[in-house]
Amino acid sequence: MFQQFLKRQSHVFHIQVWPDRIKISELTSSRAVEDVPVIAFEANDGKKIVKGIGKAAQSLGILENVTMMNPFYSEGCVLSDIDGAVAVINHQLHLLTQELPGKIFSPLMIFQPMQFSEKGLGSDGDDVAGMLSQKCGARNVIIMEPDEYLDLDGVA
C-alpha cells in the first residue's frame, strides 16, 4: 500500500534517444515532448554558454561564434558529451513538467538509447546511470537496451 502511495507521488520519465531525435514521455500521464537533440553554445574564456537547445539551436548554427553539437551518438558512444546530453535532457524535462502537476518525490527515469553504438553508452568506466541521476535530479535511473521491451506493469 505504501509503495503504491509512493508511485503516485513521483513522475516516471521514459527518455528515448535516437541519433536525430529525443523523446521524453511521462508514463503515468502519457504526455510527451520530442525534439532534435542539438545544443548550440558559445565559448567565452573557456566556459561554454548555452545559446539554444533543440530546434531553436539549429537556427543559431549560422553564427560564427556559436558551435552546434549533438551530444548523442558520436565518437562511437551513445553519450559522447555528458554535459551536453544532460543539458538537452533537462531542457526537455523542463518543457514536459510545465504541463504536469507537481509531485512530492524525485522522478524515476528510464533511459533507453534506441540504436546500438559500437562503444556502448559512454566512455569506459562511466557510471551513466549515476551521472544522469545526479545531474538530472532523478531518484533512480534505469538503463534499457535498444531492443528491450518496456513492461509498464513493472514500472508505473
Rosetta blueprint (number, residue, H / E / L):
1 M L
2 F H
3 Q H
4 Q H
5 F H
6 L H
7 K H
8 R H
9 Q L
10 S L
11 H L
12 V E
13 F E
14 H E
15 I E
16 Q E
17 V E
18 W E
19 P L
20 D L
21 R E
22 I E
23 K E
24 I E
25 S E
26 E E
27 L L
28 T L
29 S L
30 S L
31 R E
32 A E
33 V E
34 E E
35 D E
36 V L
37 P L
38 V L
39 I E
40 A E
41 F E
42 E E
43 A E
44 N E
45 D L
46 G L
47 K E
48 K E
49 I E
50 V E
51 K E
52 G E
53 I E
54 G L
55 K H
56 A H
57 A H
58 Q H
59 S H
60 L H
61 G H
62 I H
63 L L
64 E L
65 N L
66 V E
67 T E
68 M E
69 M E
70 N L
71 P L
72 F E
73 Y E
74 S E
75 E L
76 G L
77 C E
78 V E
79 L E
80 S L
81 D L
82 I H
83 D H
84 G H
85 A H
86 V H
87 A H
88 V H
89 I H
90 N H
91 H H
92 Q H
93 L H
94 H H
95 L H
96 L H
97 T H
98 Q L
99 E L
100 L L
101 P L
102 G L
103 K L
104 I L
105 F L
106 S L
107 P L
108 L E
109 M E
110 I E
111 F E
112 Q E
113 P E
114 M L
115 Q L
116 F L
117 S L
118 E L
119 K L
120 G L
121 L L
122 G L
123 S L
124 D L
125 G L
126 D L
127 D L
128 V H
129 A H
130 G H
131 M H
132 L H
133 S H
134 Q H
135 K H
136 C H
137 G L
138 A L
139 R L
140 N E
141 V E
142 I E
143 I E
144 M L
145 E L
146 P L
147 D L
148 E L
149 Y L
150 L L
151 D L
152 L H
153 D H
154 G H
155 V H
156 A L
